[in-house]
Amino acid sequence: MREWWRDAVVYQIYPRSFQDDNGDGVGDLAGITRRLPHIATLGADAVWLSPIFMSPQKDMGYDISDYTAIDPLFGTLEEFDHLIETAHKLGLKVITDQVLSHTSNLHEWFRESRISRDNAKADWYVWADPLPDGSPPTNWHSHFGGPAWEFDPQRGKYYLHNFLIEQPDLNFHNPDVIDAILETCKFWLDRGLDGFRLDTVNYYFHDQNLRSNPAAQAAPHVMATDLYGMQDNIYNKTRPENLDFLRKLRALTDQYDDIMMVGEVGEGGNRATRIMGEYTAGSGLLHMAYSFAMLSDTFTADHLRSCVEGFQQGAPDGHPYWSFSNHDVFRHVTRWSDHAVDTDTFARLTAAMLMSFEGTIGIYQGEELGLTETELVYEELTDPPALRYWPGIKGRDGCRTPMVWEKDAPNAGFSTGKPWLPVKPPQAAKAVDQQGPDSILAFYKDVIAFRKASDALRHGKTQFQQLPEPILAFMRSTGTQNMTCVFNLSTDPQNITVPAGATMIGPNNATYDGSNLSLPGNGFAFLTHDGDLPLTISDT
């Protein structure tokens, strides 16, 4: 029996911003539950909830202070159980964001660990003595600025934090830590959860010898908040011990039916592909993994083709998960707007393209409405990197603003109170109640249904055609059904010569006379055919 996740469409919910039902300006579990029919009628198969666990919210829930408690900001454990029950009745699976590499500094484990050098949890976090001159033990960087080490005068040592100072890293070299983490995962599986999205899955282990990273061999990509690119990060993450932990986690999930784990690989380029291959090889590790490859600023046929082909070559046993937007990057219709005829046309192109990719597909809340990035001023920000480095870094708040349901309701129907991030007119104008028969929402429903009805798009293998920019074209084939998917990534019209015998089906914005396929700017088409279908770009 084919696992449910292999061709699933997973809808990411950012709980703070989806639906607020108690009027405090922050989304909650009750609101999510009430809006689940929206996701079910869209055609999605599962929802991914960003963190909902107990947290001081220094990094919007990615700093967990209790792994087995729901933060009151979002509701109660009983409301979580009701959400799971409602989702399952609607045919939706539910996965949660598991942030296992680090905790909040307010977690009881860290509170105990920092008391002394010889308490029961003294070795539960990554502690190290200062160098003789008092400086940090290694040159490792924090993603949120400054060194990855913070000196704690109570303990008299440095502790490791790959992210905020308030997010100390757990010491996965300690078997007691692994046992405790696995127990927290079991807690949620026992409540009916269908799987995990594993945050920063390659950050669990560090080099026990505390060796400093060498300088990057390639030209560094430097951001004001993230100096990782200036180092070859071989000692602070992606350590070989990670694989043993993933095997333990997989052994736990295999005790349950139909569980899925997808890991977020915090790397780029060829290294990300190699890690994804290692972490998904065989049947004893992750079910699938993804990187930020398609979440980048690059929008070319060559780049998208290299992402897919790179995964095929680097992870032949693995299973891909593709998405264009999430809670950490600018919304893609804004990020790639230089390639757009207009926002709506471009939203249709990217939706059609995403739904034609082999593997599991992720979409981010509001993407199905064609939402653009929200423009914010400094006084409206909440994201730590933006607050520290504005205006050089705009941060992630612009993609995290509330979901819009009713254009003319207070805060577009998100909340009756003041929302934690503002709802602005450009977003409100695209509210769900404004999405008619020819809307982006209607198109998403159509193209998802088209994907689900096609064996080629659900199960077919991918073979690219080597056409020049700006055309991306590939065949999805099951052996009994062939479909060639053609996309114009530019704003200029393109004409393509098609061999005889092909039929255009499904959603499209092209014209086809049996031999010539005319694609307007951001045009696309799906062609069924027997055998190969070599395409050529024509001048007329």
C-alpha positions as CSV (number, residue, x, y, z in Angstrom):
1,M,0.0,0.0,0.0
2,R,1.4,3.4,-1.0
3,E,2.0,5.7,2.0
4,W,-0.3,8.7,2.2
5,W,2.5,11.2,2.3
6,R,4.3,10.3,-1.0
7,D,2.2,12.5,-3.2
8,A,0.5,14.6,-0.5
9,V,-0.2,18.3,-0.5
10,V,0.8,19.6,2.9
11,Y,-0.7,23.0,4.1
12,Q,1.5,24.9,6.5
13,I,-0.4,26.8,9.3
14,Y,1.4,29.5,11.2
15,P,-0.8,29.3,14.3
16,R,-0.2,32.8,15.5
17,S,-1.7,34.1,12.3
18,F,-4.3,31.7,11.1
19,Q,-7.5,32.4,13.1
20,D,-8.0,34.1,16.5
21,D,-11.2,32.9,18.1
22,N,-10.7,34.4,21.6
23,G,-10.1,38.0,20.6
24,D,-6.6,38.4,22.0
25,G,-5.0,39.2,18.7
26,V,-3.1,35.9,18.4
27,G,-4.3,32.9,16.5
28,D,-5.3,29.8,18.5
29,L,-6.2,26.1,18.2
30,A,-10.0,26.8,18.3
31,G,-9.6,29.1,15.4
32,I,-7.5,26.6,13.4
33,T,-10.1,23.9,14.1
34,R,-13.0,26.1,12.9
35,R,-11.1,26.9,9.7
36,L,-10.0,23.3,8.8
37,P,-12.8,22.9,6.2
38,H,-11.1,25.7,4.2
39,I,-8.0,23.4,3.9
40,A,-10.0,20.3,3.3
41,T,-12.0,21.9,0.4
42,L,-8.8,23.2,-1.0
43,G,-7.8,19.6,-1.6
44,A,-4.8,19.4,0.8
45,D,-4.1,16.1,2.5
46,A,-2.4,17.3,5.7
47,V,-1.7,20.3,7.8
48,W,1.7,21.2,9.3
49,L,1.4,23.3,12.5
50,S,4.3,25.5,13.4
51,P,5.2,25.3,17.1
52,I,2.2,25.4,19.5
53,F,4.1,24.2,22.6
54,M,4.9,26.0,25.9
55,S,7.3,28.9,25.1
56,P,8.3,32.4,26.2
57,Q,7.9,33.2,22.5
58,K,11.3,34.9,22.1
59,D,11.5,33.2,18.7
60,M,7.8,32.8,18.1
61,G,7.6,29.3,19.7
62,Y,10.9,27.9,18.4
63,D,12.1,28.3,21.9
64,I,10.3,25.6,23.8
65,S,10.1,25.5,27.6
66,D,7.9,22.4,27.9
67,Y,7.7,19.8,25.0
68,T,4.6,18.2,26.3
69,A,2.4,21.2,27.1
70,I,0.4,23.4,24.8
71,D,1.1,27.1,25.3
72,P,-2.0,28.8,26.8
73,L,-1.5,31.5,24.1
74,F,-2.9,28.8,21.7
75,G,-5.2,26.9,23.9
76,T,-5.3,23.6,25.8
77,L,-4.4,20.0,25.4
78,E,-8.1,19.2,25.1
79,E,-8.4,21.7,22.2
80,F,-5.4,20.1,20.5
81,D,-7.1,16.7,20.8
82,H,-10.3,18.2,19.3
83,L,-8.3,19.6,16.4
84,I,-6.8,16.2,15.7
85,E,-10.2,14.6,15.8
86,T,-11.8,17.2,13.6
87,A,-8.9,17.0,11.0
88,H,-9.2,13.3,10.8
89,K,-12.9,13.4,10.2
90,L,-12.2,15.8,7.3
91,G,-9.6,13.4,5.9
92,L,-6.7,15.6,6.9
93,K,-3.5,14.3,8.6
94,V,-1.8,16.6,11.2
95,I,2.0,17.0,11.7
96,T,3.7,19.4,14.2
97,D,6.9,21.3,14.2
98,Q,9.3,19.5,16.5
99,V,12.2,21.7,17.6
100,L,14.6,19.2,19.1
101,S,18.0,20.7,18.7
102,H,17.6,23.4,21.3
103,T,15.2,24.5,24.0
104,S,14.3,27.8,25.7
105,N,16.6,28.9,28.5
106,L,13.5,28.8,30.7
107,H,13.0,25.0,30.2
108,E,13.3,23.2,33.5
109,W,16.2,21.1,32.0
110,F,18.3,24.2,31.4
111,R,17.4,25.8,34.7
112,E,18.8,22.7,36.4
113,S,21.7,22.4,34.1
114,R,23.1,25.9,34.7
115,I,23.0,25.6,38.5
116,S,26.3,23.8,38.9
117,R,28.8,21.6,37.1
118,D,27.8,18.4,38.9
119,N,24.0,18.3,39.0
120,A,21.9,15.6,37.4
121,K,21.4,17.6,34.2
122,A,24.8,19.3,34.1
123,D,25.7,17.6,30.8
124,W,22.3,18.0,29.1
125,Y,23.4,21.1,27.2
126,V,26.6,22.0,25.4
127,W,28.8,23.6,28.0
128,A,32.5,24.6,27.5
129,D,35.2,26.4,29.4
130,P,36.5,29.7,28.1
131,L,39.8,29.8,26.3
132,P,42.7,31.1,28.4
133,D,42.0,34.7,27.3
134,G,38.3,34.3,28.2
135,S,37.1,34.2,24.7
136,P,34.5,31.5,23.4
137,P,35.8,28.0,22.9
138,T,35.3,28.0,19.1
139,N,34.7,30.4,16.3
140,W,31.2,29.2,15.5
141,H,28.6,31.8,14.6
142,S,25.0,32.2,15.8
143,H,22.4,32.6,13.0
144,F,20.9,35.6,14.8
145,G,24.1,37.5,15.1
146,G,27.3,37.3,17.2
147,P,29.1,34.2,18.4
148,A,27.2,30.9,19.0
149,W,28.4,30.9,22.6
150,E,27.1,32.8,25.7
151,F,29.0,33.0,29.0
152,D,26.9,32.0,32.0
153,P,28.3,33.4,35.2
154,Q,26.2,31.1,37.3
155,R,27.8,28.0,35.8
156,G,31.1,29.7,35.0
157,K,31.1,28.3,31.5
158,Y,29.9,29.1,28.0
159,Y,26.9,27.4,26.5
160,L,26.2,26.8,22.8
161,H,23.3,28.5,21.0
162,N,23.0,28.3,17.2
163,F,20.2,30.8,17.3
164,L,19.1,33.2,20.0
165,I,21.0,33.5,23.3
166,E,17.7,32.3,24.8
167,Q,17.9,29.0,22.8
168,P,20.6,26.8,24.3
169,D,21.5,23.7,22.3
170,L,20.9,20.3,23.9
171,N,23.8,17.9,24.2
172,F,22.8,14.9,22.0
173,H,26.0,13.1,22.9
174,N,24.3,12.4,26.2
175,P,22.1,9.3,25.9
176,D,19.8,10.6,28.6
177,V,19.0,13.6,26.4
178,I,18.1,11.3,23.5
179,D,15.8,9.2,25.8
180,A,14.1,12.3,27.1
181,I,13.5,13.7,23.6
182,L,12.2,10.5,22.2
183,E,9.8,10.3,25.2
184,T,8.4,13.8,24.3
185,C,7.9,12.6,20.7
186,K,6.1,9.5,21.9
187,F,3.8,11.7,24.0
188,W,2.3,13.3,20.8
189,L,2.2,10.2,18.7
190,D,0.1,8.6,21.5
191,R,-2.3,11.4,21.1
192,G,-2.9,10.6,17.4
193,L,-0.4,12.9,15.7
194,D,0.5,11.8,12.2
195,G,4.1,12.9,12.0
196,F,6.7,15.5,12.5
197,R,8.4,18.3,10.7
198,L,11.8,18.3,12.2
199,D,13.3,21.8,12.5
200,T,17.0,22.2,11.8
201,V,17.4,18.4,11.5
202,N,21.1,18.5,10.9
203,Y,21.9,20.6,14.0
204,Y,21.4,18.0,16.7
205,F,25.1,17.0,17.2
206,H,28.2,19.1,17.6
207,D,31.9,18.2,17.4
208,Q,32.9,17.0,20.9
209,N,36.5,18.1,20.4
210,L,35.2,21.7,19.9
211,R,37.2,22.3,16.8
212,S,36.8,25.7,15.1
213,N,35.4,25.8,11.6
214,P,37.7,26.6,8.7
215,A,37.0,29.5,6.4
216,A,34.6,28.8,3.5
217,Q,36.4,27.5,0.5
218,A,34.0,29.0,-2.0
219,A,33.1,32.7,-2.2
220,P,31.2,33.4,1.0
221,H,27.6,34.6,1.0
222,V,27.4,37.0,3.9
223,M,24.3,38.4,5.5
224,A,24.3,40.9,8.3
225,T,22.6,38.5,10.7
226,D,24.1,35.3,9.4
227,L,27.9,34.8,9.1
228,Y,27.6,31.0,8.6
229,G,28.5,31.5,4.9
230,M,32.0,32.7,5.8
231,Q,32.8,29.3,7.4
232,D,32.8,25.8,6.2
233,N,30.4,24.6,8.8
234,I,31.7,21.1,9.4
235,Y,32.1,21.0,13.2
236,N,29.0,22.8,14.5
237,K,26.4,20.8,12.6
238,T,25.8,17.8,10.2
239,R,27.9,15.5,12.3
240,P,27.9,11.7,11.5
241,E,26.3,10.9,14.9
242,N,23.1,12.5,13.6
243,L,22.3,9.4,11.6
244,D,22.1,7.2,14.7
245,F,19.7,9.5,16.4
246,L,17.5,9.6,13.3
247,R,17.4,5.8,13.3
248,K,16.2,5.8,16.9
249,L,13.5,8.4,16.0
250,R,12.4,6.3,13.0
251,A,12.3,3.1,15.1
252,L,9.9,5.0,17.4
253,T,7.6,6.2,14.6
254,D,7.6,2.7,13.0
255,Q,5.7,1.5,16.1
256,Y,2.7,3.5,14.8
257,D,0.7,3.4,11.6
258,D,1.2,5.9,8.7
259,I,3.6,8.2,10.4
260,M,5.7,10.7,8.4
261,M,8.8,12.6,9.2
262,V,10.1,15.4,7.1
263,G,13.4,17.1,8.0
264,E,14.5,20.6,7.4
265,V,18.1,20.6,6.2
266,G,19.7,23.9,7.1
267,E,22.1,24.0,4.2
268,G,22.3,25.1,0.6
269,G,23.6,24.0,-2.7
270,N,25.2,20.6,-3.3
271,R,25.9,20.0,0.4
272,A,22.1,20.2,1.1
273,T,21.4,17.6,-1.6
274,R,24.1,15.3,-0.2
275,I,22.7,15.6,3.3
276,M,19.1,15.0,2.1
277,G,20.4,11.8,0.4
278,E,22.1,10.6,3.5
279,Y,19.2,11.4,5.8
280,T,16.6,9.6,3.6
281,A,18.6,6.6,2.4
282,G,16.9,3.2,2.9
283,S,14.0,2.7,5.2
284,G,15.5,3.4,8.6
285,L,15.9,7.2,8.6
286,L,13.7,10.1,7.6
287,H,10.8,9.6,5.2
288,M,11.8,12.7,3.4
289,A,13.8,16.0,3.7
290,Y,13.9,19.4,2.1
291,S,16.2,22.3,2.0
292,F,15.9,26.0,1.1
293,A,16.9,25.4,-2.5
294,M,13.5,26.4,-3.9
295,L,13.0,29.0,-1.2
296,S,15.9,31.1,-2.6
297,D,15.8,34.4,-4.7
298,T,16.7,32.5,-7.9
299,F,13.9,31.9,-10.3
300,T,15.3,30.4,-13.5
301,A,14.6,27.2,-15.4
302,D,18.2,26.1,-14.9
303,H,18.0,26.5,-11.1
304,L,14.7,24.7,-10.7
305,R,15.8,21.9,-13.0
306,S,19.1,21.6,-11.0
307,C,17.2,21.4,-7.7
308,V,15.1,18.4,-8.9
309,E,17.9,16.7,-10.9
310,G,20.3,17.3,-8.0
311,F,18.0,15.5,-5.7
312,Q,17.5,12.6,-8.1
313,Q,21.3,12.1,-8.4
314,G,22.2,12.9,-4.8
315,A,19.3,11.1,-3.0
316,P,18.3,8.3,-5.3
317,D,16.6,6.4,-2.4
318,G,15.1,9.6,-0.9
319,H,11.8,11.3,-1.4
320,P,11.6,15.0,-2.1
321,Y,9.4,17.7,-0.5
322,W,9.1,20.9,-2.5
323,S,7.7,24.3,-1.6
324,F,8.1,27.9,-2.7
325,S,7.1,29.7,0.4
326,N,7.1,29.2,4.2
327,H,7.3,31.2,7.4
328,D,11.0,32.0,7.0
329,V,11.2,33.6,3.6
330,F,9.5,36.3,1.6
331,R,6.3,35.1,-0.1
332,H,7.3,33.8,-3.5
333,V,5.0,36.0,-5.5
334,T,6.9,39.0,-4.1
335,R,10.3,37.3,-3.9
336,W,10.2,36.5,-7.7
337,S,8.1,39.5,-8.8
338,D,10.7,40.6,-11.3
339,H,9.6,37.6,-13.4
340,A,5.9,38.3,-13.1
341,V,3.5,39.7,-15.7
342,D,1.3,40.5,-12.7
343,T,0.8,39.0,-9.3
344,D,-2.3,36.8,-10.2
345,T,-0.9,35.5,-13.5
346,F,2.4,34.6,-11.7
347,A,0.5,33.0,-8.8
348,R,-1.2,30.7,-11.3
349,L,2.1,29.8,-13.1
350,T,3.9,28.9,-9.8
351,A,0.9,26.9,-8.5
352,A,0.7,24.9,-11.7
353,M,4.5,24.3,-11.6
354,L,4.6,23.3,-8.0
355,M,1.8,20.9,-8.4
356,S,3.5,19.2,-11.3
357,F,6.7,18.3,-9.3
358,E,7.4,14.8,-8.3
359,G,7.1,14.1,-4.6
360,T,5.3,15.8,-1.7
361,I,4.2,19.4,-2.1
362,G,4.1,22.1,0.6
363,I,2.0,25.2,0.5
364,Y,2.0,28.1,3.0
365,Q,-1.1,29.6,4.4
366,G,-2.4,32.5,2.2
367,E,-0.4,31.2,-0.8
368,E,-3.7,29.9,-2.2
369,L,-5.0,33.5,-2.2
370,G,-2.0,35.0,-4.0
371,L,-1.0,36.9,-0.9
372,T,2.0,39.2,-1.3
373,E,4.6,40.1,1.3
374,T,3.3,42.7,3.8
375,E,5.2,46.0,4.0
376,L,5.9,46.8,7.6
377,V,7.6,49.7,9.4
378,Y,10.1,49.3,12.2
379,E,7.5,49.9,15.0
380,E,5.4,47.0,13.7
381,L,8.2,44.4,13.8
382,T,8.5,41.4,16.2
383,D,11.2,39.3,14.5
384,P,14.5,39.3,16.4
385,P,16.9,39.6,13.4
386,A,14.9,42.5,12.0
387,L,14.7,44.3,15.3
388,R,18.5,44.0,15.7
389,Y,19.6,44.8,12.1
390,W,16.9,47.0,10.6
391,P,16.8,48.3,7.9
392,G,19.5,46.0,6.5
393,I,17.4,43.0,7.3
394,K,13.6,43.2,7.0
395,G,13.0,39.9,8.8
396,R,10.3,37.4,8.5
397,D,7.3,39.3,9.8
398,G,6.1,40.3,6.3
399,C,5.3,36.7,5.5
400,R,3.8,36.0,8.9
401,T,1.0,38.6,9.0
402,P,-2.5,37.2,9.6
403,M,-4.6,35.2,7.2
404,V,-7.4,37.2,5.6
405,W,-10.9,35.8,5.6
406,E,-13.4,38.6,5.1
407,K,-12.3,41.8,3.4
408,D,-14.5,44.3,5.3
409,A,-14.5,42.6,8.7
410,P,-12.3,44.0,11.5
411,N,-8.7,42.8,10.7
412,A,-10.1,40.9,7.7
413,G,-11.9,38.4,9.9
414,F,-8.7,37.2,11.7
415,S,-9.4,38.7,15.1
416,T,-11.8,41.1,16.9
417,G,-8.8,42.3,18.9
418,K,-5.7,44.1,17.9
419,P,-3.7,41.5,15.9
420,W,-0.1,40.8,16.9
421,L,1.0,41.8,13.4
422,P,-1.1,44.2,11.3
423,V,-3.5,43.3,8.5
424,K,-3.0,45.8,5.7
425,P,-5.3,46.7,2.7
426,P,-3.3,44.9,0.0
427,Q,-3.6,41.6,1.8
428,A,-7.3,42.2,3.0
429,A,-8.2,42.8,-0.7
430,K,-7.4,39.1,-1.4
431,A,-9.5,37.7,1.5
432,V,-11.2,34.4,1.1
433,D,-14.6,36.0,0.7
434,Q,-13.3,38.0,-2.3
435,Q,-12.1,34.8,-4.1
436,G,-14.7,34.1,-6.8
437,P,-15.0,31.5,-9.6
438,D,-12.0,32.9,-11.5
439,S,-9.8,33.6,-8.5
440,I,-6.4,32.3,-7.4
441,L,-8.2,30.2,-4.7
442,A,-10.4,28.6,-7.4
443,F,-7.3,27.9,-9.5
444,Y,-5.5,26.3,-6.6
445,K,-8.5,24.0,-6.1
446,D,-8.5,23.1,-9.8
447,V,-4.8,22.4,-10.1
448,I,-4.7,20.4,-6.9
449,A,-7.6,18.3,-8.2
450,F,-5.9,18.0,-11.5
451,R,-2.8,16.7,-9.8
452,K,-4.8,14.2,-7.7
453,A,-6.6,12.9,-10.8
454,S,-3.4,12.3,-12.8
455,D,-1.4,9.1,-12.2
456,A,1.5,10.8,-14.1
457,L,1.6,13.8,-11.7
458,R,1.1,11.7,-8.6
459,H,3.4,8.8,-9.3
460,G,5.4,9.5,-12.5
461,K,9.1,9.8,-12.7
462,T,10.6,13.1,-14.0
463,Q,12.7,13.6,-17.1
464,F,13.7,17.1,-18.1
465,Q,13.9,18.5,-21.6
466,Q,17.0,20.6,-22.2
467,L,15.4,23.7,-23.5
468,P,17.0,27.2,-23.1
469,E,15.8,29.8,-20.7
470,P,13.1,30.8,-20.0
471,I,11.3,27.5,-20.6
472,L,11.1,24.8,-18.0
473,A,9.7,21.6,-19.5
474,F,9.7,18.0,-18.2
475,M,7.9,14.7,-18.7
476,R,6.2,12.9,-15.9
477,S,5.8,9.2,-16.8
478,T,4.4,6.1,-15.2
479,G,5.1,3.9,-18.1
480,T,1.4,3.8,-19.1
481,Q,0.8,7.6,-18.9
482,N,3.0,10.4,-20.1
483,M,2.5,14.1,-19.4
484,T,4.8,16.9,-20.5
485,C,4.6,20.0,-18.4
486,V,5.7,23.3,-20.0
487,F,6.2,26.6,-18.2
488,N,7.3,30.1,-19.4
489,L,9.2,31.7,-16.6
490,S,9.5,35.1,-18.3
491,T,7.1,38.0,-19.1
492,D,7.7,37.6,-22.8
493,P,5.6,35.3,-25.0
494,Q,7.2,32.1,-26.2
495,N,6.3,29.7,-29.1
496,I,7.1,26.0,-29.0
497,T,6.9,23.5,-31.8
498,V,5.2,20.3,-30.6
499,P,5.4,16.9,-32.5
500,A,2.1,15.5,-33.7
501,G,0.0,13.3,-31.3
502,A,-0.1,15.5,-28.2
503,T,-3.2,16.7,-26.5
504,M,-3.4,19.7,-24.2
505,I,-5.4,19.0,-21.0
506,G,-6.1,20.5,-17.6
507,P,-5.5,24.0,-16.4
508,N,-3.5,26.2,-18.8
509,N,-3.2,29.7,-20.2
510,A,-1.8,28.8,-23.6
511,T,-3.1,28.2,-27.1
512,Y,-2.4,25.0,-29.0
513,D,-3.2,24.0,-32.6
514,G,-1.8,20.6,-32.6
515,S,1.7,21.6,-33.7
516,N,2.5,25.0,-32.1
517,L,2.1,25.8,-28.5
518,S,1.9,29.6,-27.8
519,L,2.7,30.6,-24.2
520,P,2.0,34.1,-23.1
521,G,4.2,35.7,-20.4
522,N,4.0,33.3,-17.4
523,G,2.1,30.8,-19.6
524,F,1.9,27.1,-19.0
525,A,0.4,23.9,-20.4
526,F,0.1,20.2,-19.8
527,L,0.3,17.8,-22.7
528,T,-0.5,14.1,-22.8
529,H,1.1,11.9,-25.4
530,D,2.5,8.5,-26.2
531,G,6.3,8.0,-26.2
532,D,8.7,10.9,-26.0
533,L,7.7,14.5,-27.0
534,P,10.8,16.5,-28.0
535,L,9.9,20.2,-27.9
536,T,11.7,23.0,-29.7
537,I,11.4,26.8,-29.3
538,S,10.3,28.4,-32.5
539,D,10.6,32.0,-33.8
540,T,7.0,32.4,-34.7
